[in-house]
Amino acid sequence: MLVRGNVKWFDTTKGYGFVVTDDGEGDILLHGNVLRAYGFTSVAEGASIVLMVQSTERGRQAVEVVEIVPEVSDVEADPGTSPAPSGDHASELEPARVKWFDRVKGFGFVNIFGRSDDVFLHMETLRQYGYGEVVAGDVLAVRITAGPRGPMVYEVRSWDYVARANEYDNA
């Protein structure tokens, strides 16, 4: 059964969390393995999520993450303040690996495959696209732009986002 809900909480240390829905059927267990199969190691509290769910004796459990829906932020609602470039300056989604990320500081850096420079990644960008956090070595799909101090990520997706999008488009 396909269900849309919002992440109530997800604890990377425990390896699971819960999703709430408006259907009155109770919370849905989201196990870390199911989330990792989607390409995420964590998911932000409140993120909108679409799941394939099964009912068990212990309640409902997610068996597949279909989509984590980015939130529409105030920045996106006002294109005049958006950091995302448009037209010829917009980049394609590119594969990147997290070099390091400090959740306390709220930022880190990724390396784009085939490039030598570090690319800045801010926590708010992660949250906007449903990530709770990332760790060194995580692989992502990112779009970058010129920031005030060098290249920066303005969109982040799971590493296989493009492949899944193409798969659904061709279905």
DOFI-244350 format. One record per residue: residue number from 1; x, y, z of N, C-alpha, C, O in turn. Coordinates in steps of 0.1 Angstrom, whole numbers, plus 5000, padded with zeros to 4 digits. Layout:
REM residues N
R  seq  n.px  n.py  n.pz  ca.px  ca.py  ca.pz  c.px  c.py  c.pz  o.px  o.py  o.pz
R  NUM     X     Y     Z      X      Y      Z     X     Y     Z     X     Y     Z
...
***
This chain:
REM residues 171
R  seq  n.px  n.py  n.pz  ca.px  ca.py  ca.pz  c.px  c.py  c.pz  o.px  o.py  o.pz
R    1  5008  4988  5000   5000   5000   5000  5009  5012  5000  5019  5013  5008
R    2  5006  5022  4992   5013   5035   4991  5008  5045  5001  4995  5047  5001
R    3  5016  5051  5009   5012   5060   5019  5021  5072  5019  5033  5071  5017
R    4  5015  5084  5021   5022   5097   5022  5021  5101  5037  5010  5101  5043
R    5  5032  5106  5042   5032   5111   5056  5043  5120  5059  5050  5125  5049
R    6  5046  5123  5071   5057   5132   5075  5065  5124  5086  5060  5117  5095
R    7  5078  5126  5085   5087   5120   5095  5085  5126  5109  5086  5138  5111
R    8  5081  5117  5118   5079   5121   5132  5093  5123  5138  5095  5134  5144
R    9  5101  5113  5137   5115   5114   5141  5123  5103  5135  5117  5092  5132
R   10  5136  5104  5134   5145   5094   5129  5158  5095  5137  5164  5106  5137
R   11  5162  5084  5143   5174   5084   5151  5185  5075  5144  5183  5063  5143
R   12  5195  5081  5139   5205   5073   5132  5213  5063  5141  5217  5053  5137
R   13  5214  5067  5154   5220   5058   5163  5212  5045  5166  5217  5034  5166
R   14  5199  5047  5167   5190   5036   5169  5187  5028  5156  5185  5016  5156
R   15  5188  5035  5145   5187   5029   5132  5172  5028  5127  5169  5020  5119
R   16  5163  5036  5134   5150   5036   5129  5143  5049  5134  5149  5057  5141
R   17  5131  5051  5129   5122   5062   5133  5108  5059  5129  5105  5048  5126
R   18  5100  5070  5130   5085   5068   5127  5080  5079  5118  5085  5090  5118
R   19  5070  5075  5110   5063   5084   5101  5049  5085  5105  5043  5074  5109
R   20  5043  5097  5106   5029   5099   5109  5021  5102  5096  5026  5108  5087
R   21  5009  5098  5096   5000   5101   5085  4986  5106  5091  4984  5106  5103
R   22  4978  5111  5082   4965   5116   5086  4954  5105  5085  4942  5108  5087
R   23  4958  5093  5082   4947   5083   5079  4942  5076  5092  4933  5068  5091
R   24  4948  5079  5103   4943   5073   5116  4947  5059  5118  4942  5053  5128
R   25  4956  5054  5110   4960   5040   5112  4972  5038  5121  4977  5027  5122
R   26  4977  5048  5126   4989   5047   5135  5002  5050  5128  5002  5052  5115
R   27  5012  5052  5136   5026   5055   5130  5031  5043  5122  5027  5032  5124
R   28  5041  5047  5113   5047   5037   5105  5062  5036  5109  5069  5046  5109
R   29  5067  5024  5111   5081   5022   5115  5089  5024  5102  5086  5018  5092
R   30  5099  5032  5103   5109   5034   5091  5122  5029  5096  5129  5036  5104
R   31  5127  5018  5091   5139   5012   5095  5150  5018  5087  5148  5021  5075
R   32  5162  5019  5093   5174   5025   5086  5178  5018  5073  5182  5024  5064
R   33  5176  5004  5073   5179   4997   5061  5170  5001  5049  5175  5001  5037
R   34  5158  5003  5052   5148   5008   5041  5152  5022  5036  5152  5024  5024
R   35  5156  5030  5045   5161   5044   5042  5174  5043  5034  5175  5050  5024
R   36  5183  5035  5038   5196   5033   5031  5194  5028  5016  5201  5032  5007
R   37  5184  5019  5015   5181   5014   5001  5177  5025  4992  5178  5024  4980
R   38  5171  5036  4997   5167   5048   4990  5179  5057  4987  5179  5066  4978
R   39  5190  5055  4995   5202   5064   4993  5204  5074  5004  5213  5082  5003
R   40  5196  5074  5015   5197   5083   5026  5202  5075  5038  5199  5064  5040
R   41  5210  5082  5046   5214   5076   5059  5205  5081  5070  5205  5076  5081
R   42  5199  5093  5068   5190   5099   5078  5180  5107  5070  5181  5109  5058
R   43  5169  5111  5077   5159   5120   5071  5155  5130  5082  5154  5127  5093
R   44  5152  5142  5077   5148   5153   5086  5135  5151  5092  5125  5147  5086
R   45  5134  5155  5105   5121   5155   5112  5111  5165  5104  5115  5176  5100
R   46  5099  5160  5101   5089   5168   5094  5090  5167  5079  5081  5171  5072
R   47  5100  5160  5074   5101   5158   5059  5089  5150  5054  5084  5140  5061
R   48  5083  5154  5043   5072   5147   5037  5078  5135  5029  5088  5136  5022
R   49  5072  5124  5031   5077   5111   5026  5066  5102  5020  5055  5102  5026
R   50  5069  5095  5009   5060   5086   5003  5066  5072  5005  5078  5070  5001
R   51  5058  5063  5010   5063   5049   5014  5054  5038  5008  5042  5040  5007
R   52  5060  5027  5006   5053   5014   5004  5053  5008  5018  5063  5007  5024
R   53  5041  5005  5023   5039   5000   5036  5033  4987  5037  5024  4983  5028
R   54  5036  4979  5047   5030   4966   5049  5025  4966  5064  5031  4972  5072
R   55  5014  4959  5066   5009   4957   5079  5014  4944  5085  5014  4934  5079
R   56  5018  4945  5098   5023   4933   5105  5016  4932  5118  5008  4941  5121
R   57  5019  4921  5125   5013   4920   5139  5017  4931  5148  5009  4935  5157
R   58  5028  4937  5146   5033   4948   5154  5030  4962  5149  5034  4972  5155
R   59  5023  4963  5138   5019   4976   5133  5024  4977  5119  5029  4968  5112
R   60  5023  4989  5113   5027   4992   5100  5042  4994  5099  5048  5001  5107
R   61  5048  4989  5088   5062   4991   5086  5065  4995  5071  5058  4990  5062
R   62  5074  5004  5069   5078   5008   5056  5086  4997  5050  5095  4992  5057
R   63  5084  4993  5037   5092   4983   5030  5100  4990  5019  5110  4984  5014
R   64  5096  5002  5015   5103   5009   5005  5100  5024  5006  5089  5028  5008
R   65  5110  5032  5005   5109   5047   5003  5107  5050  4989  5116  5047  4981
R   66  5096  5055  4985   5093   5059   4971  5098  5073  4968  5104  5075  4957
R   67  5096  5082  4977   5101   5096   4975  5102  5103  4988  5093  5101  4997
R   68  5111  5112  4989   5112   5122   5000  5110  5135  4993  5118  5139  4985
R   69  5099  5142  4996   5095   5153   4989  5101  5166  4995  5100  5169  5007
R   70  5109  5173  4987   5115   5186   4992  5104  5195  4997  5094  5196  4991
R   71  5108  5203  5007   5098   5213   5012  5100  5225  5003  5110  5228  4997
R   72  5089  5233  5002   5089   5245   4995  5093  5256  5005  5084  5259  5013
R   73  5105  5261  5004   5109   5271   5014  5105  5285  5010  5101  5287  4998
R   74  5106  5295  5019   5104   5309   5016  5113  5313  5005  5109  5322  4997
R   75  5125  5308  5005   5135   5312   4994  5130  5308  4981  5131  5316  4971
R   76  5125  5296  4979   5120   5291   4967  5107  5299  4963  5105  5301  4951
R   77  5099  5302  4972   5086   5310   4969  5089  5323  4964  5081  5329  4956
R   78  5101  5329  4967   5104   5342   4962  5117  5341  4953  5128  5341  4958
R   79  5115  5339  4940   5126   5336   4931  5137  5347  4931  5148  5344  4928
R   80  5134  5359  4936   5143   5370   4936  5154  5368  4947  5165  5373  4946
R   81  5151  5359  4957   5161   5356   4967  5167  5342  4966  5175  5339  4975
R   82  5163  5335  4956   5168   5321   4955  5183  5321  4952  5187  5328  4943
R   83  5190  5312  4958   5204   5311   4955  5207  5302  4942  5218  5302  4937
R   84  5196  5296  4937   5197   5287   4926  5198  5296  4913  5190  5304  4911
R   85  5208  5293  4905   5209   5300   4892  5198  5296  4882  5192  5285  4885
R   86  5196  5303  4872   5187   5299   4862  5193  5299  4848  5204  5304  4846
R   87  5186  5293  4839   5190   5294   4825  5203  5287  4823  5205  5275  4828
R   88  5213  5293  4816   5225   5287   4812  5234  5285  4824  5244  5277  4823
R   89  5231  5291  4835   5240   5290   4847  5236  5278  4856  5243  5275  4866
R   90  5224  5272  4854   5220   5261   4862  5228  5249  4859  5230  5246  4847
R   91  5233  5242  4869   5241   5230   4867  5232  5217  4866  5220  5218  4871
R   92  5237  5207  4860   5230   5194   4860  5232  5187  4874  5242  5191  4881
R   93  5224  5177  4878   5227   5170   4889  5240  5162  4887  5242  5155  4876
R   94  5249  5163  4896   5262   5156   4895  5265  5147  4907  5261  5151  4918
R   95  5272  5136  4905   5275   5127   4916  5286  5134  4925  5296  5139  4919
R   96  5284  5133  4938   5294   5139   4947  5295  5130  4959  5286  5122  4963
R   97  5306  5130  4966   5309   5123   4978  5311  5133  4989  5318  5143  4988
R   98  5305  5131  5001   5307   5139   5013  5321  5138  5017  5325  5127  5021
R   99  5329  5149  5017   5342   5149   5022  5342  5149  5038  5349  5141  5044
R  100  5335  5159  5043   5332   5159   5058  5320  5168  5060  5317  5177  5052
R  101  5313  5165  5071   5302   5173   5075  5301  5174  5090  5302  5164  5096
R  102  5299  5186  5095   5298   5188   5109  5284  5193  5112  5281  5205  5110
R  103  5276  5185  5118   5262   5188   5121  5261  5200  5131  5252  5209  5130
R  104  5270  5201  5141   5270   5212   5150  5273  5225  5144  5266  5235  5146
R  105  5283  5225  5135   5286   5238   5128  5276  5241  5117  5274  5252  5113
R  106  5269  5230  5112   5258   5232   5102  5263  5233  5088  5256  5238  5079
R  107  5275  5228  5085   5280   5228   5071  5291  5217  5070  5296  5212  5079
R  108  5295  5216  5057   5306   5207   5054  5309  5209  5039  5306  5219  5033
R  109  5316  5199  5033   5320   5200   5020  5318  5186  5012  5320  5176  5018
R  110  5316  5187  5000   5315   5175   4991  5325  5177  4980  5330  5188  4977
R  111  5329  5166  4974   5337   5166   4962  5329  5161  4950  5323  5150  4951
R  112  5329  5168  4940   5322   5164   4927  5332  5155  4920  5344  5157  4918
R  113  5327  5143  4915   5335   5134   4908  5341  5140  4896  5334  5147  4888
R  114  5354  5139  4894   5361   5145   4883  5366  5159  4885  5372  5165  4876
R  115  5363  5165  4896   5368   5178   4899  5377  5178  4912  5375  5170  4921
R  116  5386  5188  4913   5395   5188   4924  5390  5197  4935  5395  5196  4947
R  117  5381  5207  4933   5378   5217   4943  5367  5211  4952  5359  5203  4948
R  118  5367  5216  4965   5357   5213   4975  5345  5222  4972  5346  5233  4968
R  119  5333  5216  4975   5320   5224   4973  5313  5225  4986  5311  5214  4992
R  120  5310  5237  4990   5303   5240   5003  5289  5234  5003  5282  5235  4993
R  121  5285  5228  5014   5272   5222   5016  5267  5227  5030  5273  5224  5040
R  122  5256  5234  5030   5250   5239   5042  5238  5230  5047  5232  5224  5039
R  123  5237  5229  5060   5227   5221   5067  5212  5225  5062  5204  5216  5060
R  124  5210  5237  5060   5196   5241   5055  5193  5236  5041  5182  5232  5039
R  125  5203  5234  5033   5201   5228   5020  5197  5214  5022  5188  5208  5015
R  126  5204  5207  5031   5201   5193   5034  5187  5192  5039  5179  5183  5034
R  127  5183  5200  5049   5169   5199   5054  5159  5202  5044  5148  5196  5044
R  128  5162  5212  5035   5152   5215   5024  5149  5203  5016  5137  5202  5011
R  129  5158  5194  5014   5156   5182   5006  5154  5170  5014  5155  5159  5008
R  130  5151  5171  5027   5147   5160   5035  5157  5152  5042  5154  5143  5049
R  131  5170  5157  5041   5181   5150   5049  5182  5155  5063  5180  5167  5066
R  132  5184  5146  5072   5186   5150   5086  5201  5153  5088  5204  5162  5095
R  133  5209  5145  5082   5224   5147   5082  5230  5138  5072  5224  5130  5066
R  134  5243  5141  5069   5251   5132   5061  5264  5130  5068  5268  5137  5077
R  135  5271  5119  5064   5284   5116   5070  5294  5115  5059  5291  5112  5047
R  136  5307  5116  5063   5318   5114   5053  5316  5101  5046  5314  5090  5052
R  137  5318  5102  5032   5316   5090   5024  5303  5088  5018  5302  5081  5008
R  138  5292  5095  5023   5279   5094   5016  5280  5099  5002  5287  5109  4999
R  139  5273  5093  4993   5273   5097   4979  5259  5103  4976  5249  5098  4980
R  140  5260  5115  4970   5248   5123   4967  5248  5127  4952  5257  5125  4945
R  141  5236  5132  4948   5235   5139   4935  5233  5154  4939  5223  5157  4946
R  142  5241  5163  4934   5240   5177   4937  5240  5186  4925  5244  5182  4915
R  143  5234  5198  4927   5235   5209   4917  5243  5219  4925  5241  5222  4936
R  144  5252  5226  4918   5261   5236   4924  5259  5249  4917  5255  5250  4905
R  145  5263  5260  4924   5263   5273   4919  5275  5281  4925  5282  5275  4934
R  146  5278  5292  4920   5288   5301   4925  5283  5307  4938  5273  5315  4937
R  147  5290  5305  4949   5286   5311   4962  5295  5323  4965  5304  5326  4957
R  148  5293  5330  4976   5301   5342   4979  5316  5338  4981  5325  5346  4980
R  149  5319  5325  4985   5332   5321   4988  5337  5309  4979  5347  5303  4982
R  150  5330  5307  4969   5333   5296   4960  5321  5287  4957  5310  5291  4960
R  151  5323  5276  4951   5311   5268   4947  5304  5263  4959  5310  5259  4969
R  152  5290  5262  4957   5282   5257   4968  5270  5249  4963  5266  5251  4951
R  153  5266  5240  4970   5254   5231   4967  5241  5239  4969  5240  5245  4980
R  154  5232  5239  4959   5219   5245   4961  5208  5235  4960  5196  5238  4963
R  155  5211  5222  4956   5201   5212   4955  5208  5199  4958  5219  5196  4953
R  156  5203  5190  4967   5209   5177   4970  5198  5166  4969  5187  5168  4974
R  157  5201  5156  4963   5192   5144   4961  5200  5131  4965  5212  5132  4966
R  158  5193  5120  4966   5200   5108   4968  5208  5104  4956  5204  5109  4945
R  159  5218  5096  4957   5227   5094   4946  5220  5087  4934  5225  5089  4923
R  160  5210  5080  4937   5203   5073   4926  5190  5080  4922  5182  5074  4915
R  161  5188  5093  4926   5176   5100   4923  5173  5101  4908  5162  5099  4904
R  162  5183  5104  4900   5182   5105   4885  5178  5092  4879  5169  5092  4871
R  163  5184  5081  4884   5181   5068   4878  5166  5064  4881  5159  5059  4873
R  164  5162  5067  4894   5148   5064   4898  5138  5073  4890  5128  5068  4886
R  165  5141  5085  4889   5133   5094   4881  5131  5090  4867  5120  5090  4862
R  166  5142  5086  4861   5141   5081   4847  5133  5068  4846  5125  5066  4837
R  167  5135  5059  4856   5127   5047   4857  5112  5049  4858  5105  5042  4850
R  168  5108  5058  4866   5094   5062   4867  5088  5068  4855  5077  5066  4851
R  169  5096  5077  4849   5092   5084   4837  5090  5074  4825  5081  5076  4817
R  170  5098  5063  4825   5097   5054   4814  5087  5043  4817  5084  5034  4808
R  171  5081  5043  4828   5071   5032   4832  5057  5035  4826  5048  5027  4828
***
